[in-house]
Amino acid sequence: MQVYFLGTGTSQGIPVIGSEHPVCLSNDIKDKRLRVSVWVTWEDHSIVIDCGPDFRQQMLVSQCERLDALLFTHEHSDHTAGLDDIRPFFFKQQKNIPVYAHERVLLNLQRRFDYIFATEDKYPGAPSVDTFEVKNDSDFRIGKTLITPINVGHGSLQVFGYRIQDFAYLTDVKTIAAAEIAKLRGLKVLVINALRAEPHHSHFSLQDALDFIHLVQPEKAYITHISHHMGFHKEVQETLPATVYLAYDNLKITL
């Protein structure tokens, strides 16, 4: 399995438009972050988790040539706004793109991208999707591979993370129940969000993420959904435990 970090930034990305914060002015490529998303490949499968407003750019830079499925964590725009840009995959592959999400998220996408989900008088230039509802405590398969949804809280909003074999991807986490943590035992790689050092009402802080990593005990952990308030990549990385890494855009890891 290979995991490609398409984007590791928070909702505004880094640099933030018009910001003079030192991290936004950094020349270090690892301090420049598109909106959060990952591309996961294994055997003959190619899936993306979340497609935000930077999706087109991310697909071009990563040279992703096939999209077998799109998994959504939740409906916020930084995770969904790029849905229209699945069109080239639809045209090339000549079949509907499977989309997996919570029922609430599917309904939200149907309202915002009604032309994609239309069943009558559909515009011929629009992509088409097949929708699959993700339910808590209900694993599903992509090909022969089992996917386990992980139910977490993003403030008051429900969000799904996903476990695929020995890899798990969780973003926008603030709370998680013990029953969900139990689903994360025995991981080789955990990806988890941390917005900044200071506490936040709907995201893990850096210490929250480190405490969670210590609880789950993966072999390695990567931090994502990072804001400019976290600090410079190089300086923060030097403070982390040996098996914990700040992810950065275009980082590739192999399990």
N, C-alpha and C positions, 0 to 999 in steps of 0.2 A: 504494500500500500504506500502511495505517495500523497503527501498533503502539501498543497501550495497555498501560501497565505496571499490571497489576492488583495486584501486590504486589512489594516490593523488599527485604523483610527476610529474615533467616535463620530457622532452625527455631523459635526462640522468639518471633519477632516483636519489634517495638519499640512500646510499652514492654514489657519483660519483666515478668511477673507478680511483684509484690512487690519489684521492684528500686527502689533509691534512687539509681541511677547518674544523673548529671546529664542525659544524653541521654534517658533514660527519663522524666525529669521535664520535658523541654522542651515548650514551648507551640507550637513551630514545627511546622506540619502536615507539613512535609517530613521531620521526625524521627520520624514515626509510620509504621511499616512493617508491613504484613501479609505473610504468607508468600508466597514468590516465585512469580510466574506472569505470563504475557503473553497478551494477546488480539491476534491478527493478522488483519487483513481486507484483501482485495484482490479487485477485480472483484466477483464474487458469492459469494465464499468467506469464511467466518468460522470460525477455528480458535482453540483455546486450547492453550497449552503448559503442562502440569502443572495439577493442581487439588488444592491443599492444603486444610487445614481451614478456610480463610477463603473458599472458593470461592463459597458462597451469597452472602455479603456483597459479594464482589467483583462478582458478576454483577448484583446489584441496583444497586450504586453506578455501575457502568459502563453500565448499561442495555443490556447485551448481550441480544438477543432471539432469536438463532439460533446453534446450535452444529453446524457441519458435520463437525467432527472434533476429537478430543482426542489430543494427542501427549504422551507421557510421556518424561522424561529418565531417570528411575530410580525405584526403589520406595520411597525413604524417605518417611516419613509426611507431612513438610511439603510433599511434592510430589504426594501421592496420596490423602490422607485425605478429600478432599471428593467422591470419586467418586459416592457415593449422591445427591448434589445435582444430578446431571445429569437427575434425574427430570422436572422441569418441561419441559426441552427434549424429552425422549422423548415425553411426553404431548402436547405442543403440535405437534411435528413428525410424530408418528405413524409413526416409523420408527426402527430401531436406530441408536445413535450409534456411528460408527466410532472405534475406539481403536487407536492405533499405539504400539508399544513393543517393546523387546527381549524375546525369548522368556522370559528369566528374570523380567522384570517382569510379563509377562502371567500367568505361573504364580503369582507372588506375589499379584497382584490376584485371581486366581481362588480362592485360598485365603482371602483376607481378606474378599472380597465374593462369596462363593459363590452367594448368592441372586440376584445380578445375572447371573451366568454360567450359572445352572441351565438345563438343557434339558428337565427333567421336573418336574411338579408345581410349576411356577414361580408364586410369589405374584404376583397380578395388579397389585399396587401397585409392583412393582419395575421399574426400567428395564431395557432390553436393549441389548446392544452387539454390534457386529461387530468382531472382533479381526484385526489385521494385524501380523505380525511384522516388526520393523525389523532389518535386518542391516547390518553394517559393509560399506562399499564397494558398497552396493546402493541406488541411488536409487529413490524411489517417487514417485508422482504423486497430488496431490489436484486433481481436475479435470484441467486440462491443465498444471498447474504442477508443475515438478520440485522435489522436496524431497531434499536431500542430508544424510544423517546424518553427524555429526562425532563420532568415537569418542575419548573422553577418559578420564582416570583421576581418580577421586575417592578419594584414598588407594588402597586395594586394590580398590575397586569400580569396575566399568565403568559409564560414563554416556554417553548420547547427547546431543549438541547438534544443532541443525538449521539448515541454510542454506535459505532460501527466496528465490530470485532474488538480489538484492543485499543481503539482510538475513541476519544469522546471530545465533543465540541460544545461548549456552553458559553453563551454570551448574554449580556444584559441581566446578569444574575445579581440579586440582592438577598434573596432567601431561598432555602431549599430544605425540604423535609428529610428526615432520617431515612424514610423508605426509598427516596430517590437517590440519596447518597449511596445506599446499599447497591444500587445498580451500577456504580462506578468502581467497584472493587476489581483489582487485578489489571489495571490499565497499564499499557506501555507509555502512552502519551495522553495527557489531559491538556486541552486548551480552555482557558478560563479568562473572563474579563477582569480588568482592574482599571478604573477610570483615572485615578490620581491617588496621591498619598492621603489627602484629606477625606474624611467620611462623606458619603453622598447618599441621598434619600432613596435612590433606586438602582444604584450600581455598587458592586464591590469596590472598596478602596484597595490599595496595594496590600495592606496588612490583612484585610478580609480575605483576599485571594491567597495569600501565603498561608494563612490559618487553614483555609479550605484545602489547599494542596497538601498540607501536613496531615490533615484528617483522612484524605482519600489515598494518599501514598502511591501516586503513579510513579513509574520509573523516571519519567521526565514530564515537565510541565512548561507550557508556553502561555504567556500573558498577552491578551489582545484587547481590542476596544479601548484604546489608550488615548487620552486627551493630552494637549500640550502642557497642561498643568502637572502632568506626571514628572516632567523634566527631560533633560537630554538623555537619549537612549544609552549612550556610552556610560554616563555617570550612574544612571539607575541600574544598569546591568551589573556594574561592579559591586553593588550592595546586595545582590541576590544570592540565595543558596546555590550550590554547585549544580544542581539538577533543574534549576528554574531559569527560564530565559524570557526576555522581552521579545516577542515576535516582531517582525518587521515586514513590510511589503515585499513580495517576491521571494521570501524565504521558502525553501523547499526542504522537507524532511521526509525520510523514508523509514517505515516501520518494518 
